[in-house]
């Protein structure tokens, strides 16, 4: 039996499997249309575009609806030149190109890419079940192969970590920049001045970006994405309370202006290095939690991890329900983090203090249940937290070693059954008020609640 004797439904996956495992097969796309379609469906699935390659990208995809449908992830990257100077005691970093130049490059790249994407066949791209494009923005440097290699060269001395200046910068669109537009039609420009792009349905800024994208710029980009449905952002500066405060204040200001087309928001903050910092206190951080809660009603999915305190979210939810009861009618998944979980971790406290911390955590989980009564289609709620082995005390002065600890409270509905569970590195007893609140949640959905046995996970050392 020859190759041509095989049915097309067998030839196509064979070519795609080989293409996914061997990049050199791309040259065989010229064999015929069948090979071209099969190979390009793999090789064009995800592309990284820089300012030097954006024109080539435009050439390959303009008026090519078939290729446009293949592309699922477009990563726009701005390259920064970073020099590294070695001091006798610690690493220090300087930029060989100032942030002004980077901002102009970023503006030009985004503008050119949007001018190209504006011309795409949105009807053809979006009509497919997996249709739509994930747009990722990032800043990187050729000086380092990965972002982790940059962070590995940051001083690990607690309390005086040295960040590259870019880590402390927010890059954004240049004010007054003359944006490119393929149509040159003012009606086709969003409120932020960029061309309107209908094929983008997801927006991402991942941890691998060495600096944040400004919230004002994100808003301007969103204004040009009428079909945007999903947002995934991993903001930096988790270890620096001052920088984190500025980022969170901006987010609290601009989040209410995000388009209502967004149905899924995932904002996940990571902590760099080996230091766990407890949640900063202050009205501005509680305000962000309240803002997220107030604007979560249209969502189907919300994950705000190490961004807000779960207690702030549920307190605002309670306040809003008192003012005017309202349902989270579409919310399926909710994931939050809480400092109260770590506070309830057994430690060097007396029994009375341990009991008080456990009471606060039970109160949080009861508030979560009370809020869940207004989430009729909820399928899963998770509240979790964890810390690494080296931590600072509450005054952030003395360094001491702890075992790694983590725990998760989970409410889940699956196969017509509702369950509540606690899984962690230490035992915790859900009190009767928590159990009653979640039983009422399950009863509203005509479900019987099952309280699963505690899962105590062993601590595994590498």
KEVEXBA-168146 format. One record per residue (C-alpha): x, y negated, z; residue in one letter. Coordinates in steps of 0.1 Angstrom, whole numbers, m for minus. Layout:
[[X Y Z] "A"] ...
***
This chain:
[[0 0 0] "X"] [[14 m34 m10] "X"] [[10 m67 8] "X"] [[m17 m78 m16] "X"] [[m37 m47 m10] "X"] [[m42 m58 26] "X"] [[m75 m76 33] "X"] [[m72 m114 39] "X"] [[m84 m111 74] "X"] [[m53 m90 82] "X"] [[m28 m110 61] "X"] [[m36 m143 77] "X"] [[m29 m133 114] "X"] [[2 m115 104] "X"] [[16 m146 87] "X"] [[7 m168 117] "X"] [[22 m144 142] "X"] [[55 m144 123] "X"] [[54 m182 119] "X"] [[49 m187 156] "X"] [[79 m165 164] "X"] [[102 m176 137] "X"] [[104 m213 128] "X"] [[125 m206 97] "X"] [[95 m191 79] "X"] [[82 m227 73] "X"] [[100 m227 40] "X"] [[78 m198 28] "X"] [[48 m221 28] "X"] [[56 m228 m8] "X"] [[48 m191 m18] "X"] [[11 m198 m24] "X"] [[m19 m215 m10] "X"] [[m27 m186 14] "X"] [[8 m187 29] "X"] [[8 m225 30] "X"] [[m25 m226 50] "X"] [[m15 m198 74] "X"] [[20 m213 81] "X"] [[9 m249 84] "X"] [[m18 m239 108] "X"] [[10 m230 132] "X"] [[38 m254 123] "X"] [[15 m285 123] "X"] [[m4 m276 154] "X"] [[17 m298 176] "X"] [[41 m326 165] "X"] [[64 m351 182] "X"] [[66 m384 164] "X"] [[91 m412 170] "X"] [[94 m446 154] "X"] [[118 m432 128] "X"] [[95 m404 118] "X"] [[61 m421 118] "X"] [[63 m430 81] "X"] [[70 m394 72] "X"] [[41 m383 94] "X"] [[18 m407 75] "X"] [[30 m393 41] "X"] [[24 m357 51] "X"] [[m11 m362 65] "X"] [[m27 m390 45] "X"] [[m57 m377 25] "X"] [[m49 m342 36] "X"] [[m80 m332 55] "X"] [[m69 m296 57] "X"] [[m36 m305 75] "X"] [[m55 m330 97] "X"] [[m76 m302 110] "X"] [[m45 m281 118] "X"] [[m30 m308 141] "X"] [[m42 m305 177] "X"] [[m15 m323 197] "X"] [[2 m355 186] "X"] [[31 m367 209] "X"] [[42 m403 203] "X"] [[76 m408 219] "X"] [[97 m440 224] "X"] [[134 m433 227] "X"] [[153 m453 253] "X"] [[191 m456 254] "X"] [[202 m450 290] "X"] [[238 m452 302] "X"] [[250 m433 333] "X"] [[277 m448 356] "X"] [[293 m426 383] "X"] [[302 m445 415] "X"] [[325 m430 441] "X"] [[296 m422 465] "X"] [[264 m419 444] "X"] [[248 m422 410] "X"] [[237 m455 396] "X"] [[219 m462 364] "X"] [[217 m491 340] "X"] [[198 m496 308] "X"] [[217 m504 276] "X"] [[185 m516 260] "X"] [[162 m539 279] "X"] [[125 m532 285] "X"] [[116 m559 261] "X"] [[130 m540 231] "X"] [[114 m508 243] "X"] [[80 m525 246] "X"] [[82 m538 210] "X"] [[92 m504 198] "X"] [[64 m488 217] "X"] [[39 m513 203] "X"] [[51 m507 167] "X"] [[49 m469 171] "X"] [[14 m469 185] "X"] [[2 m495 160] "X"] [[16 m476 130] "X"] [[3 m443 142] "X"] [[m32 m457 148] "X"] [[m31 m473 113] "X"] [[m24 m439 99] "X"] [[m49 m420 121] "X"] [[m76 m445 113] "X"] [[m77 m432 77] "X"] [[m83 m396 87] "X"] [[m114 m376 78] "X"] [[m131 m377 112] "X"] [[m162 m358 100] "X"] [[m141 m329 88] "X"] [[m118 m328 118] "X"] [[m146 m331 144] "X"] [[m171 m307 129] "X"] [[m150 m277 139] "X"] [[m155 m261 173] "X"] [[m119 m269 183] "X"] [[m119 m302 165] "X"] [[m103 m333 179] "X"] [[m68 m345 185] "X"] [[m49 m347 218] "X"] [[m28 m379 219] "X"] [[2 m379 242] "X"] [[23 m410 249] "X"] [[57 m409 266] "X"] [[91 m426 270] "X"] [[122 m404 268] "X"] [[159 m408 264] "X"] [[184 m389 243] "X"] [[209 m393 271] "X"] [[192 m364 289] "X"] [[178 m332 275] "X"] [[149 m331 299] "X"] [[134 m355 324] "X"] [[144 m331 352] "X"] [[180 m336 343] "X"] [[175 m373 349] "X"] [[159 m367 383] "X"] [[186 m341 392] "X"] [[211 m369 391] "X"] [[191 m391 415] "X"] [[207 m393 450] "X"] [[191 m368 473] "X"] [[199 m387 504] "X"] [[166 m392 522] "X"] [[154 m427 526] "X"] [[176 m442 499] "X"] [[168 m424 467] "X"] [[181 m443 436] "X"] [[158 m444 406] "X"] [[167 m454 371] "X"] [[153 m489 364] "X"] [[129 m473 339] "X"] [[113 m453 366] "X"] [[103 m486 381] "X"] [[89 m501 349] "X"] [[56 m498 332] "X"] [[58 m498 294] "X"] [[29 m512 274] "X"] [[18 m530 243] "X"] [[35 m562 236] "X"] [[12 m593 242] "X"] [[5 m611 210] "X"] [[19 m582 188] "X"] [[6 m583 152] "X"] [[m8 m548 150] "X"] [[m9 m529 117] "X"] [[m43 m518 104] "X"] [[m47 m496 74] "X"] [[m81 m512 65] "X"] [[m72 m548 75] "X"] [[m108 m550 85] "X"] [[m115 m568 117] "X"] [[m146 m547 123] "X"] [[m124 m516 124] "X"] [[m103 m530 152] "X"] [[m110 m522 189] "X"] [[m112 m548 216] "X"] [[m75 m543 223] "X"] [[m66 m551 187] "X"] [[m56 m516 176] "X"] [[m73 m499 146] "X"] [[m103 m477 156] "X"] [[m93 m440 156] "X"] [[m123 m415 156] "X"] [[m103 m382 156] "X"] [[m87 m386 190] "X"] [[m107 m368 218] "X"] [[m81 m364 245] "X"] [[m54 m388 259] "X"] [[m24 m376 279] "X"] [[6 m391 297] "X"] [[25 m362 313] "X"] [[52 m360 339] "X"] [[79 m357 312] "X"] [[76 m394 305] "X"] [[103 m413 324] "X"] [[81 m443 331] "X"] [[44 m450 334] "X"] [[22 m465 307] "X"] [[6 m497 320] "X"] [[m31 m495 329] "X"] [[m39 m525 308] "X"] [[m23 m508 277] "X"] [[m43 m476 284] "X"] [[m75 m496 285] "X"] [[m66 m513 252] "X"] [[m59 m479 236] "X"] [[m92 m465 250] "X"] [[m111 m493 234] "X"] [[m100 m480 200] "X"] [[m110 m444 207] "X"] [[m148 m441 204] "X"] [[m148 m403 207] "X"] [[m125 m400 237] "X"] [[m138 m373 261] "X"] [[m108 m361 281] "X"] [[m80 m380 300] "X"] [[m50 m363 317] "X"] [[m25 m386 334] "X"] [[4 m377 356] "X"] [[16 m410 371] "X"] [[51 m413 384] "X"] [[65 m431 415] "X"] [[49 m406 439] "X"] [[78 m409 463] "X"] [[79 m447 463] "X"] [[51 m463 483] "X"] [[56 m498 470] "X"] [[56 m488 434] "X"] [[27 m464 440] "X"] [[7 m492 456] "X"] [[11 m513 425] "X"] [[1 m485 402] "X"] [[m29 m476 423] "X"] [[m41 m512 425] "X"] [[m40 m515 387] "X"] [[m58 m482 383] "X"] [[m86 m493 407] "X"] [[m89 m525 387] "X"] [[m91 m509 352] "X"] [[m108 m476 359] "X"] [[m143 m491 360] "X"] [[m137 m504 324] "X"] [[m129 m470 310] "X"] [[m154 m460 283] "X"] [[m184 m439 292] "X"] [[m176 m414 265] "X"] [[m150 m398 289] "X"] [[m164 m367 305] "X"] [[m132 m352 320] "X"] [[m106 m371 341] "X"] [[m75 m354 355] "X"] [[m50 m376 373] "X"] [[m23 m356 390] "X"] [[6 m372 409] "X"] [[37 m352 415] "X"] [[63 m357 442] "X"] [[99 m357 430] "X"] [[128 m341 448] "X"] [[123 m323 481] "X"] [[106 m349 503] "X"] [[69 m348 511] "X"] [[55 m383 520] "X"] [[22 m385 537] "X"] [[m5 m406 522] "X"] [[1 m443 525] "X"] [[m25 m461 546] "X"] [[m42 m494 539] "X"] [[m74 m507 524] "X"] [[m60 m507 488] "X"] [[m57 m469 489] "X"] [[m91 m464 504] "X"] [[m104 m488 477] "X"] [[m90 m465 449] "X"] [[m108 m435 464] "X"] [[m140 m454 466] "X"] [[m136 m466 430] "X"] [[m130 m431 417] "X"] [[m161 m419 436] "X"] [[m183 m447 423] "X"] [[m174 m441 387] "X"] [[m175 m402 388] "X"] [[m212 m398 382] "X"] [[m211 m393 344] "X"] [[m182 m368 345] "X"] [[m183 m331 339] "X"] [[m148 m326 355] "X"] [[m127 m346 379] "X"] [[m93 m338 394] "X"] [[m76 m365 415] "X"] [[m47 m348 431] "X"] [[m23 m367 454] "X"] [[m39 m398 440] "X"] [[m67 m405 465] "X"] [[m77 m391 499] "X"] [[m107 m367 497] "X"] [[m121 m383 528] "X"] [[m122 m417 511] "X"] [[m141 m401 482] "X"] [[m168 m385 503] "X"] [[m172 m415 526] "X"] [[m179 m437 495] "X"] [[m202 m409 482] "X"] [[m222 m410 515] "X"] [[m224 m448 514] "X"] [[m237 m448 478] "X"] [[m263 m422 486] "X"] [[m276 m444 514] "X"] [[m279 m474 492] "X"] [[m295 m456 463] "X"] [[m296 m418 460] "X"] [[m281 m406 427] "X"] [[m271 m372 413] "X"] [[m238 m362 398] "X"] [[m260 m345 372] "X"] [[m231 m332 349] "X"] [[m203 m325 374] "X"] [[m191 m289 371] "X"] [[m156 m291 386] "X"] [[m142 m313 414] "X"] [[m106 m310 427] "X"] [[m92 m333 454] "X"] [[m64 m334 479] "X"] [[m65 m343 516] "X"] [[m39 m352 541] "X"] [[m62 m338 568] "X"] [[m54 m302 556] "X"] [[m17 m307 564] "X"] [[m25 m325 597] "X"] [[m45 m294 607] "X"] [[m14 m272 602] "X"] [[m2 m257 635] "X"] [[29 m274 647] "X"] [[47 m288 677] "X"] [[15 m302 693] "X"] [[m5 m292 724] "X"] [[m37 m272 721] "X"] [[m59 m302 726] "X"] [[m43 m321 697] "X"] [[m46 m290 675] "X"] [[m83 m288 683] "X"] [[m88 m325 674] "X"] [[m70 m321 640] "X"] [[m91 m290 632] "X"] [[m122 m309 641] "X"] [[m113 m337 617] "X"] [[m107 m312 589] "X"] [[m141 m294 596] "X"] [[m157 m328 595] "X"] [[m142 m335 560] "X"] [[m154 m301 547] "X"] [[m189 m309 561] "X"] [[m189 m343 543] "X"] [[m179 m324 511] "X"] [[m209 m301 515] "X"] [[m232 m331 521] "X"] [[m220 m347 489] "X"] [[m223 m314 470] "X"] [[m260 m314 476] "X"] [[m261 m342 450] "X"] [[m242 m321 425] "X"] [[m268 m297 411] "X"] [[m246 m280 385] "X"] [[m214 m278 405] "X"] [[m195 m247 397] "X"] [[m163 m252 417] "X"] [[m150 m277 443] "X"] [[m114 m274 456] "X"] [[m98 m294 483] "X"] [[m61 m285 488] "X"] [[m27 m297 499] "X"] [[8 m284 505] "X"] [[43 m295 515] "X"] [[78 m285 507] "X"] [[104 m272 531] "X"] [[121 m305 539] "X"] [[98 m332 553] "X"] [[100 m365 571] "X"] [[82 m372 603] "X"] [[54 m398 603] "X"] [[79 m427 609] "X"] [[100 m414 579] "X"] [[132 m416 599] "X"] [[141 m382 611] "X"] [[145 m353 587] "X"] [[136 m318 600] "X"] [[130 m284 584] "X"] [[96 m268 582] "X"] [[84 m236 566] "X"] [[66 m244 533] "X"] [[28 m246 539] "X"] [[m2 m250 517] "X"] [[m40 m243 520] "X"] [[m71 m246 498] "X"] [[m108 m248 506] "X"] [[m129 m236 477] "X"] [[m166 m235 468] "X"] [[m173 m214 437] "X"] [[m203 m203 418] "X"] [[m197 m173 395] "X"] [[m220 m146 381] "X"] [[m250 m159 400] "X"] [[m232 m158 434] "X"] [[m219 m187 456] "X"] [[m188 m183 478] "X"] [[m168 m204 502] "X"] [[m132 m195 510] "X"] [[m101 m207 528] "X"] [[m67 m195 516] "X"] [[m35 m208 531] "X"] [[m3 m200 550] "X"] [[m21 m204 584] "X"] [[m55 m194 596] "X"] [[m84 m219 600] "X"] [[m119 m214 613] "X"] [[m148 m231 595] "X"] [[m172 m243 621] "X"] [[m210 m238 621] "X"] [[m217 m273 607] "X"] [[m195 m266 576] "X"] [[m212 m233 570] "X"] [[m247 m248 573] "X"] [[m239 m276 549] "X"] [[m226 m252 522] "X"] [[m255 m228 528] "X"] [[m279 m256 520] "X"] [[m259 m264 488] "X"] [[m262 m228 477] "X"] [[m299 m226 485] "X"] [[m306 m257 463] "X"] [[m294 m236 434] "X"] [[m314 m205 446] "X"] [[m281 m188 455] "X"] [[m271 m169 486] "X"] [[m238 m181 501] "X"] [[m211 m156 510] "X"] [[m183 m168 534] "X"] [[m153 m149 522] "X"] [[m127 m137 548] "X"] [[m97 m160 553] "X"] [[m68 m153 530] "X"] [[m35 m158 549] "X"] [[m7 m160 523] "X"] [[27 m149 534] "X"] [[56 m174 531] "X"] [[80 m161 505] "X"] [[116 m174 505] "X"] [[136 m175 473] "X"] 
***
